[in-house]
Amino acid sequence: MATRRVGVIMNGVTGRMGLNQHLVRSILAIREQGGVPLPDGDRLVPDPILVGRNEAKLRDIAAAHGLTRVSTDLDACLANPADEIYFDATLTSLRVGHVGRAIVAGKHVYCEKPVAASTMEALELARSATRRGVKHGVVQDKLFLPGIRKLKRLVDDGFFGRLLSVRGEFGYWVFEGDGEGGPAQRPSWNYRKEDGGGIVLDMFAHWRYLLDHTFGPVTAVQCTGATHIPERRDEQDRRYAATADDAAYATFALDGPTGEILAQFNSSWAVRVYRDDLLQIQVDGTLGSAVATLRGCKIQGRAQTPRAVWNPDVPNAADFYASWQDVPDEEGGPFDNAFKVQWERFLLHVATDAPFPHDFCEGAKGVQLAELALQSWHERRWIDVPALDTSPPRDVGAQHAAPLH
């Protein structure tokens, strides 16, 4: 058995998501396990170089994790043929420029969602990457979470019968940063529209791939958004106006395997949690129902469904939780980290051409849904979701460049 190195340029690891989920729990975890096993018996080991604007922070992160390669010169990193993959977890407003330069440099590209701030830019990136023959992928981590995988298994096994509806509740209270409750749990740019912020652009990319790949393609959307908290404090304790939406209430029409499914999703950073997890999804069908969280999933079949009777004049004696059963892990469980699982598949895709369906075209669908949801909100009506045309190829060049040095 031999090890094969693959160089990975990681831009954005000074942020919470880039550091925790992508560097520590994915790339470093893959290195610690000896790499990704290849079909010929060898193992593919990622060798990261950390890139960003703050060299001191980069060196602190590298030192804490036994790494040595850091840089503030993105162009120099992209010019190095020894590093084949570019990964981007920077601000949404910077992503198109960074990714476009990586494509021009011939790098395979993997990035956080959303791929871009507009559908047009996302499609241009997809076309450019395809034309230049580089592999491309976008993070779609929710599909690899234990609870969602169990839910998908139930759908595939026909547990629900005819699928009727999906109800999703997502969110938590993000503190305003004014000292009470501690600092805000999310960066201030998330609440500035001009910096690519907003819960619709952030979360509807997730809801698009989750709905498409678990239940059926999204065909229409109706959405109402809101900025519930109009003022917050940033990382320097300065007051700023929140110009982006921090909550969205949406209904989606899906083309399900047994007919149309209606899905409702409430997404909010201004809600207090009274449910089992930060994301909870209930699915109802003629033969049974399920409630999935990030890691778990419970079911209630038709035969176990209690016979409820409406009578508000007396206390209800029924225990509506009693007949729900846990869905067991898949054979070979427990489940690995969702981000790590997808990283392993992208690395295999680069090394062996193994299938990887979560490409920039899929990422563009998420951006499209966010744009149409915002249009629905402003026009106060349902909007159809048309199929995306990913041809003809068109380059995204260095006109988007935003130098790091």
C-alpha positions in Angstrom: 0.0 0.0 0.0 1.3 3.4 -1.0 0.1 6.9 -0.1 -0.6 9.5 -2.8 -0.5 13.2 -1.9 -3.0 15.7 -3.2 -2.4 19.4 -2.5 -5.4 21.4 -1.3 -5.5 25.2 -1.3 -7.8 26.1 1.6 -9.1 29.7 1.5 -11.3 30.8 4.4 -10.1 28.7 7.3 -10.0 31.6 9.7 -13.8 31.5 9.7 -15.8 29.2 12.0 -17.1 26.9 9.3 -13.8 26.8 7.3 -11.8 26.0 10.4 -14.1 23.6 12.3 -15.9 21.6 9.7 -13.6 21.7 6.7 -10.1 21.8 8.1 -10.3 20.1 11.5 -13.2 17.7 11.1 -12.7 16.9 7.4 -9.2 17.4 6.0 -7.2 16.8 9.2 -9.5 13.9 10.2 -8.9 12.3 6.8 -5.1 12.7 7.3 -5.3 11.2 10.8 -7.1 8.1 9.4 -4.3 7.6 6.9 -6.1 9.2 3.9 -9.0 8.0 1.6 -8.7 4.4 0.4 -8.4 4.1 -3.4 -9.6 1.2 -5.5 -6.0 0.0 -6.2 -5.3 -0.2 -2.4 -3.4 3.0 -2.2 -4.5 5.9 0.1 -5.0 9.5 -1.0 -3.7 11.9 1.6 -4.6 15.7 1.4 -1.8 18.2 2.1 -3.4 21.6 2.9 -2.0 25.0 2.4 -3.9 27.6 4.4 -4.6 30.9 2.6 -6.1 34.1 3.7 -5.5 37.8 4.5 -4.3 37.5 8.1 -0.9 35.8 8.2 -0.8 35.8 12.0 -4.1 34.0 12.3 -3.1 31.5 9.7 0.2 30.7 11.4 -1.6 30.2 14.7 -4.1 27.8 13.2 -1.3 25.9 11.4 0.8 25.7 14.6 -2.1 24.4 16.6 -2.7 21.6 14.1 0.8 20.6 13.1 0.8 22.2 9.7 3.5 24.4 8.1 2.1 25.7 4.8 0.4 29.1 4.9 0.2 32.0 2.5 -1.4 35.4 1.9 -0.8 35.3 -1.8 -3.6 33.5 -3.5 -2.2 34.0 -7.0 1.1 32.3 -6.1 -0.8 29.4 -4.6 -2.9 29.0 -7.7 0.2 29.1 -9.8 1.7 26.1 -8.0 1.0 22.9 -10.0 1.7 20.7 -6.9 -1.6 21.8 -5.4 -4.4 20.4 -7.5 -7.5 21.5 -5.6 -8.8 24.9 -4.5 -11.4 25.1 -1.7 -13.3 28.3 -0.9 -15.1 29.1 2.4 -14.7 32.9 2.2 -17.4 35.5 2.1 -20.2 34.9 -0.4 -19.4 38.3 -2.0 -15.8 37.2 -2.7 -16.4 33.7 -3.9 -17.1 34.2 -7.6 -13.8 36.1 -8.0 -11.7 33.5 -6.1 -13.3 30.5 -7.7 -13.1 32.1 -11.2 -9.4 32.6 -10.8 -8.9 29.0 -9.6 -10.7 27.7 -12.7 -8.6 29.8 -15.0 -5.5 28.3 -13.2 -6.8 24.8 -13.9 -7.6 23.8 -10.4 -10.3 21.4 -9.4 -12.7 23.5 -7.2 -14.7 22.6 -4.2 -16.5 25.4 -2.3 -19.0 26.3 0.3 -22.6 27.3 -0.6 -23.9 29.4 -2.1 -21.7 29.1 -5.1 -22.4 32.7 -6.0 -24.8 35.5 -5.1 -26.7 35.3 -8.4 -27.9 32.4 -10.6 -26.1 34.0 -13.6 -22.8 34.0 -11.9 -23.2 30.5 -10.6 -24.0 29.2 -14.1 -21.1 31.0 -15.5 -18.8 29.3 -13.0 -20.3 25.9 -13.9 -19.9 26.5 -17.6 -16.3 27.8 -17.3 -15.3 24.8 -15.1 -16.8 22.4 -17.6 -15.2 24.0 -20.6 -11.7 23.9 -18.9 -12.1 20.3 -17.9 -11.7 20.9 -14.1 -13.8 19.0 -11.6 -16.1 21.1 -9.4 -18.3 20.5 -6.4 -20.3 22.4 -3.8 -21.0 21.6 -0.2 -24.3 19.9 0.3 -23.7 18.5 3.7 -27.3 18.1 4.9 -27.7 15.1 2.6 -25.0 13.3 4.5 -26.4 13.9 8.0 -27.7 10.8 9.8 -31.3 12.1 10.2 -31.6 13.0 6.6 -30.1 9.8 5.4 -32.6 7.8 7.5 -35.4 10.0 6.0 -34.2 9.3 2.5 -34.1 5.6 3.2 -37.8 5.7 4.4 -38.8 7.5 1.1 -36.9 5.0 -1.0 -38.5 2.0 0.8 -42.0 3.4 0.3 -42.7 3.7 4.0 -44.9 6.8 3.7 -47.2 5.5 0.9 -48.4 8.5 -0.9 -46.3 11.5 0.3 -48.5 14.4 1.3 -46.5 17.1 3.0 -43.2 18.2 4.5 -42.8 20.7 7.3 -39.4 22.0 8.3 -38.5 24.2 11.2 -35.0 25.6 11.3 -33.3 28.3 13.4 -32.3 29.6 16.8 -31.8 32.9 18.6 -28.7 34.7 17.3 -27.8 37.3 20.0 -27.5 40.9 18.9 -24.0 41.3 20.2 -24.9 43.9 22.8 -23.4 42.0 25.7 -26.6 40.4 27.0 -26.2 36.7 26.2 -22.7 37.1 25.0 -21.4 37.9 21.5 -23.4 37.0 18.3 -22.9 33.4 17.2 -22.8 34.4 13.5 -20.5 37.0 11.8 -21.9 40.4 11.2 -21.7 40.1 7.4 -24.5 37.6 7.5 -26.9 40.5 8.3 -25.7 42.9 5.6 -27.2 42.4 2.2 -24.4 44.3 0.5 -21.9 41.7 1.8 -24.0 38.7 0.6 -25.9 38.2 3.8 -29.4 37.1 4.4 -31.1 33.9 5.6 -32.7 33.2 2.2 -29.5 33.2 0.2 -27.8 31.2 3.0 -30.4 28.6 3.8 -32.5 28.1 0.6 -29.4 26.6 -1.1 -29.7 23.9 1.6 -33.5 23.5 1.2 -33.2 23.1 -2.6 -30.8 20.1 -2.6 -32.4 18.6 0.5 -35.9 18.7 -1.1 -34.8 17.8 -4.6 -32.8 14.8 -3.6 -35.0 13.5 -0.7 -38.6 14.0 -2.0 -38.7 15.5 -5.5 -37.7 18.5 -7.6 -38.9 21.9 -6.4 -41.3 23.3 -9.0 -42.6 26.5 -7.4 -42.0 28.7 -4.4 -44.0 31.2 -2.3 -41.9 33.1 0.3 -42.3 36.0 2.8 -39.1 37.3 4.5 -38.4 39.7 7.3 -35.7 41.6 9.1 -36.9 41.0 12.6 -33.9 42.5 14.4 -33.1 45.8 12.6 -29.9 46.7 14.5 -26.9 44.6 15.8 -23.4 45.0 17.0 -20.4 43.8 14.9 -17.1 42.2 15.9 -15.7 45.5 17.0 -18.8 46.3 19.2 -20.0 48.9 16.7 -23.7 49.3 16.0 -24.8 48.6 12.5 -28.1 48.4 10.6 -29.1 44.9 9.6 -30.0 45.3 5.9 -30.5 41.6 5.1 -33.4 39.2 6.0 -33.0 37.2 9.2 -36.2 35.1 8.8 -38.1 33.6 5.9 -41.4 31.7 5.8 -41.8 29.6 2.6 -44.0 27.0 0.9 -42.6 24.9 -1.9 -44.4 22.7 -4.5 -42.5 19.5 -5.2 -42.8 17.0 -8.0 -42.9 13.9 -5.8 -42.8 10.2 -6.9 -46.6 9.8 -6.2 -47.8 13.3 -7.0 -47.4 16.9 -5.8 -46.0 17.4 -2.3 -46.3 20.6 -0.4 -43.4 21.6 1.8 -43.3 24.4 4.3 -40.1 25.7 5.8 -39.7 28.3 8.5 -36.1 29.6 8.7 -35.2 32.1 11.4 -32.3 33.5 13.4 -34.8 35.2 15.7 -36.6 32.2 17.2 -36.2 30.4 20.5 -35.9 26.6 20.2 -38.7 24.5 21.5 -38.2 21.3 19.5 -35.7 18.4 19.5 -33.0 20.1 17.4 -32.1 23.2 15.5 -33.5 21.6 12.3 -36.6 19.4 12.5 -38.5 18.0 9.5 -41.9 16.2 9.7 -43.0 14.2 6.7 -46.6 12.9 6.5 -47.9 10.2 4.1 -50.9 8.0 3.8 -49.2 5.0 5.4 -47.0 6.7 8.0 -45.1 9.8 9.2 -41.6 10.6 10.3 -39.8 13.3 12.2 -36.2 13.8 11.4 -33.5 15.9 13.2 -29.9 16.4 12.3 -28.9 13.0 13.7 -32.1 11.1 14.5 -35.4 10.0 12.9 -38.6 8.7 14.5 -41.5 7.1 12.7 -45.2 6.4 13.3 -46.9 3.9 11.0 -50.6 3.9 10.2 -51.4 1.0 12.5 -49.7 2.9 15.4 -51.4 6.2 14.8 -53.6 7.2 17.7 -57.2 8.0 17.1 -57.3 11.7 18.0 -60.6 13.3 18.9 -61.0 17.1 19.2 -62.5 18.1 22.5 -61.0 21.3 24.0 -63.3 21.1 27.1 -61.3 18.4 28.9 -57.6 17.6 29.2 -56.3 15.3 26.5 -55.2 12.0 28.0 -53.4 10.7 24.9 -49.6 10.4 24.9 -48.9 11.4 21.3 -45.2 10.7 21.7 -45.6 7.1 22.9 -46.0 5.2 19.7 -43.1 6.8 17.8 -40.2 4.5 17.1 -36.5 5.3 16.4 -35.1 4.5 13.0 -31.9 2.5 13.4 -28.6 3.5 11.8 -27.7 1.9 8.6 -25.6 -1.3 8.6 -22.0 -0.4 9.3 -22.9 2.7 11.4 -22.5 4.9 13.3 -22.4 7.7 10.7 -19.3 9.8 10.1 -19.2 13.6 10.0 -21.3 14.8 7.1 -18.7 17.3 5.8 -15.9 14.7 6.0 -18.0 12.2 4.1 -18.6 14.6 1.2 -14.9 15.7 1.2 -13.9 12.1 0.9 -16.2 11.7 -2.1 -14.9 14.8 -3.8 -11.3 13.7 -3.3 -12.2 10.3 -4.9 -13.9 12.2 -7.7 -10.7 14.1 -8.4 -8.4 11.1 -8.1 -10.5 8.4 -9.8 -13.3 10.0 -11.7 -15.8 8.5 -9.2 -19.3 10.0 -9.6 -19.9 13.2 -7.7 -23.4 14.7 -8.5 -23.0 17.7 -6.2 -21.4 20.0 -8.8 -21.7 23.7 -9.6 -24.8 23.0 -11.7 -26.5 21.6 -8.6 -25.1 24.6 -6.6 -26.7 27.0 -9.2 -30.1 25.5 -8.4 -29.8 26.5 -4.8 -28.9 30.1 -5.8 -31.9 30.1 -8.3 -34.3 29.1 -5.5 -33.0 31.8 -3.3 -33.4 34.4 -6.0 -36.9 33.3 -6.9 -37.9 33.2 -3.2 -36.8 36.8 -2.8 -38.7 37.7 -6.0 -41.8 36.0 -4.5 -41.4 38.0 -1.3 -41.2 41.3 -3.1 -44.0 40.5 -5.6 -46.1 38.8 -3.0 -47.0 35.8 -5.2 -46.1 32.2 -6.2 -43.1 31.9 -8.6 -42.5 28.8 -10.8 -39.0 27.3 -10.7 -37.9 26.5 -14.2 -35.2 24.1 -15.3 -31.7 25.7 -15.6 -29.8 25.7 -18.9 -26.1 25.1 -18.2 -25.0 25.6 -21.8 -23.2 27.0 -23.8 -19.9 27.3 -22.0 -18.7 30.8 -21.0 -15.6 31.8 -19.1 -15.5 33.6 -15.7 -12.2 35.3 -15.8 -10.0 37.4 -13.6 -12.3 40.4 -13.9 -13.7 39.3 -10.6 -10.3 39.1 -8.9 -9.9 40.4 -5.4 -6.2 40.2 -4.4 -5.3 39.0 -1.0 -2.0 40.8 -0.9 
